[in-house]
C-alpha cells in the first residue's frame, strides 16, 4: 500500500513564491517536489525537473520567476490505501 511509502508531512508553497526560494527550501527539506497550495487546496506541484526544464533550460531568471509559471498544474491524487501499481 502507498501508506508505507508516502510522507505525512509534505512540503508546500504558494504560487507567488519565487523559484529560487523554493529550490532552497527543497534543498533544506531534502525533497524533489513541493505541493503548490492556494487557500490550503492543491493547485499544482513543482518538481526539481520542472525547475530545470521550464526555467534553467530556457534561461528564465529564477530570482524573479514565480512558482505559478513553472509548476505542473495537473495534480493527480490517490488514497493512502491504494496499491503501488
N, C-alpha and C positions, 0 to 999 in steps of 0.2 A: 504494500500500500504506500501511497505517497506520503502519508504522515510520518513514515520512517525516514524520509529523505528531505523534507522541507523544513525551513526555519520558521519559527513562530514570531520572529522579530524582523520583518522585512524593513529595509531602509527605504524611506520615501522622501520625495522632494516636491516642490511646487513648480508649475510650468514656467514661471518667470525667472527661476533661478538660473544663473549663468553656468554654462558648460564647464568652465574651469573649476568653479566652486564644487560642482557635482563630482568631477573627476577626483578632486582632492578628498571629498567625502568618501567616494568609492574606495580610494586607497586606504584611508583611515579605517574604514569598516571592513576592508578586505572582501569586497563584493564585486561582481562583474555586471550587476544590473541594479537599478533602483525603480521603484514604483513612482509614477507621477500622479499626484492626487490634487483634486480641486474639491474643496469643501469635504474632505475625507473620502471622496469617491475616486476610484481609479479612472484616469483619462488616458493613460498611456504607460509605456515602460521605456526606460533609456538604458541601453547596454553599452559596454565598452566598445563593442563593434559599431554601434550607431555613431558614437563619437568619432571613431576612426574614419568610417566611410562617409558620413554626412558632414563632417566638419574638417578634420585634418586633411583628408584626401582632396577636398575642394578648396583648401586654403581659407576657410572661414575662421574668423577671429573668435577663439573660444572664450576670450575675456568679455566679449560683448554679446555673444550669441545666447539666446535663452533656450532652455530645455525644450520648449514647445516647438522650436524649429528643427530639432534633431530627433525627437522621440518617435517611437513607433506608436501609432495611435490605435491600432487594433490590439485589444487585450483579450486573450483567451483565458478563461477561468476553469477551475475544476475543484472538486471537493477532496479533502484530505483522505477520504475513504476510497477514492478512485484507485484503480491499479496503475502500475507504472506504464503499461502498454496501452 
